[in-house]
Amino acid sequence: MTDPIAVGVDGSGRSLRALVWAAHEATLRRCPLRIIHVLPPAHSYATTEEGRAWEASNWDQRVMAEATAIVQEAHPDLEVASTLPSGTPAAVLLAEAEHARTVVLGAKGMGGFGSLLLGSVALQVVGHAACPVVIVNHVTTGHGRIVVGTDGSAHSRAALAYAFEEASLRGSQVQAVHAWSHPGPHAYVSAAQDAMGKEHLQALEAWLAPLREEHPDVEVVEQVPDESPVIALARASDRADLLVVGSRGLGGFHGLALGSVSHHLLQFSQCPLAVIRPRA
């Protein structure tokens, strides 16, 4: 069976944007869409099994029915399944990620999902999911550009592969960004700094070479800005339909689930953000 795109919904406007993005992605990839609405282990006013059943049969099921109807109206040929599991959102979503192609979440939610942008749920899912995770804050279209950050690490190589795959599906350009910082005063431009820039460009070209060969239909733009990766990628995201990064790069401590660049971009990306971990 084809792995589905899994999307978390909670009735908020932000989760609706995530649902729209996920349905479009499932249509592009010709795979099923799985809609998930997590019921907390215990509601504040539902203290019995009968009370939980009544509550789930009302507001929670209306959330699910509305989400399913929106998708079926926009994509009548898309295979859609829905589920109302009970538990903690992070645990449920991480379990779903074991069998999903991608997990999609709104940047912030309400009810069972809490604040997905800055809270522990997003950090746990983005940092530990076995599949790509896409956090949707702003839905942007029409730019025809996928931005991807890369530094040569295994995680960024996985991000590059994902970005090229998305660009090929969407008929978009890939803007590959390898940001670096000169160790000297930023205002001082020297021959040594120019040489370092050329070295970084050569490294980027080497990382891109196999993917250019695999996806000859994808136009590629290379950028090696001398600035912070967070600043460079956040700026580029303002003119992109999707920003793609590895969950961590070459910096920091080995074994960290989520690197500082990915963490900051959860807040600053101006388009949907895909965070990629290499599959085991």
N, C-alpha and C positions, 0 to 999 in steps of 0.2 A: 504494500500500500504506500502511496506517495505521502511523505511527511507533510503535515499541514503548516500553514501560517497560523500561529496562535495569538490572539489579541485579548487583552484584559479590558473589560468595560465596567463602569460603575454608575452610569447615568449622568456623568458630568459632561460638559462641553468638550473638555480636553480629551476625555476617553472617546468621544464621538469622532474627533479628528484622528485619533489613533485607529479607530475602526475603519474610517474612510481610507486611510493610507494602507492598512492591512488588506482590505478587500481589493484595492487596486493592485497591490503586490501579488496577492494570490492569483488574480486574473492574469497578470503578466507571466507568472511562473506556472500557470495551469495546474495548480495544486489546491487542495481543499482549504477552507478557512474554518478555524475552530474558535468560537467566541466563548470567553470564560468570564463568569461573574462570581467572585469569591464571597461566600457567606462566612462571616466570622464564627468562631467556635460557639460564642454565646452573645446574643443581642441584649442590650440593656433592659429592654422591656419584654423580652420573650424568654421566660425562665423554664418553660416546659417544652417537651417535644411537640405537643399540639400547638403551642404558641409559635414555635419556629416554623412548623409546617404552614400555619396560617400566614405568617409574615412572608415566607418564601413564595407562597402562592399569590401574593399580592404585589407589593412594590418590587421585589427582586425579579419576579417573573415578568412584570411589566417592562423592567429594564431590558431583560433578555429578549422579550418579544419585539420591543421597539428596535433593538440593535439588529436582530435578524431580519425584520421587515425592511429596514434601511438598506441592508446589503442586498437582499433579494430583489428590491426594486431597481437598484443601480446595476446589479450584475445577475440577471435572471438565470444565467447558465452556470453560475458558480456553485460548487458543492459546499454547503454550509452545515456545520454541526455546532451545537451549543451545550454548555454544561454549567451546573450550579454547584460546584464542590464547596465543602465546608472546611475551614482551616485558616492558617495564617497566610496572607497573600504571598509572601516571599517563598514559603515552602511549596505552596500549590503551583506557583509559576515556575519554580525551578524543576519541579517534577514534570510539568508540561514540556519544559525545554528539552528534556531527555528524548522526546519523540517528535519535536517540532523542527521545521526548517528554520523558522525565525519566530521570536517572541516580540510583540509590539505592545508598547505601553504609552499612555498619555503622560505628558510631563508632570502634571499634578492631577490628583483625583480627589475623591471624597469617600465617605463611608469606609468600606473595608480596605480600600487602597491607600487612604491617607495621602500624604504629600509625596508623590512618587519622584518629583524632581530632586528634592534635597534630602528626603528621608531615607531611612534604612532599607526600605523595600527596594527602591531603585538601585541602591549601591549593592545590595546582595544579589539581585537578579543580574544586573549588568556585569558584576564582577565574577559571578560563579556559574552562569548559565552555560550549558553545553552547546548552545547554538548562538548565532548572532542575535543581538537585542537591539531593537530600534525604539528610541525615545522620541515621541512626536510632541513638539510644542507648537511650532508654527508649521503649517502645511504650505509649502511653496511649490509652484509649478511654473513652467514656461521658460525657465532659465536654460534648460537643456544641458545642464552641467552637474557632474558628480565630483565633489572635492574629496580627496583622500590624503591623509597625512601618513608619511612613512619615514622611518629612520633605519631601515635594514634589519630590524628585529624580526623574530618569528611571528609575533603578533601583527606587526605592520605588513609583513608579506601576506598574511591571511587577509588583512584589510585591503591590500591592493587587489588580490584575486576577487574579493567580493565586489569592489568598486568597478572593476572591468566587467564582471558578470552583469551588474546592475546597468551599467552604461550600454552594454550590448542589447539588453532587454528593452531599454527605453529609447535607444537611438540617441544617446547623449554623449557629450564630450567628458573625458576624464581630465581633471585638473589635479596633477600629482604635486604635492607640496612637501618639500624636505627643508624644514626650517632649521637654521643653525645660528649660533651666536659667536661673533668674533671675541676672543679673550681680551683684546685691548680696548681702549676708549672707542666708543661707538662712532664718534664723529671723525675719528682718524682713519682715513682711507689710504691704504698702502698697497704696494705691489704684493706683499705677503698675503694681505686680506683678499686681493683679487685672485691670487693663486688658490687660496683656500676655497673660494667660491667655485672655481673651476673644478676642483677636486670633488666637492659635494655634488656638482652637476653631473660629473662622470659617474659617481656612485649611484645617483638617481637613475641615470640612463641604463646602468647595468641591471638595477633591480627591475626596471620596466621592460627590458628587452624580451624576456620569455613571454610576458603577457601581451606585448604588442604582436608577437608572432602568433599567439593563441587567439587573439581577437583583432584581426587586421581591419575590421570594420569600425573600430573605435578610434576616434580622434583623441590625441593626447597633448596636453599642454603641461610643460614642466616648469616648476617654480622652486628656486632655492633662496628664499628671503633670509637676510641676515637679521633675524629677530626671534622673539619667543615663539615657540610652536603654538601656544594658546592664542596669542594675538594674531598670528598669521592665519590660523585655521578659523578662528572666530570671524575675522574680517572676510575671508573667502566664503564663509557659509552664508553671508548676506546676499550672495549672487549664485546660490546653488539650490538644487532640488533635494540634495542629500549630501551629508557630510559623513565620511567613513573613517574610523580610527581603530587601531588595535586597543585592547583593554589595558595594555601597558607596553612600554617600549624598552629602550636600552637603559634608561636611567632608573634611579631608585633602588630598592632592595629586592633581591630575587624572591619570588614567591608572593609578592603583593598581588592581591586579586584585581586591583584597579589602580592604574597609574595616575599621577597628578594631572597630566594633560587631559586624559579622558574624563577625570573627575571634574575639572574646571569647565570642560566643554559641555557637560550636562547642564551647566547654568548659562553658558554664553553662546551656544550655537543658535543661529537664526534660522535654521532649517532642521528637518528631522535628522537625528544623529544615530548612526549605526555603529555599535561597539562590537568588535569582533575578537574572538579568542580562537586560536588554532584548535581544531578538533583533535581529540586524542587519537 
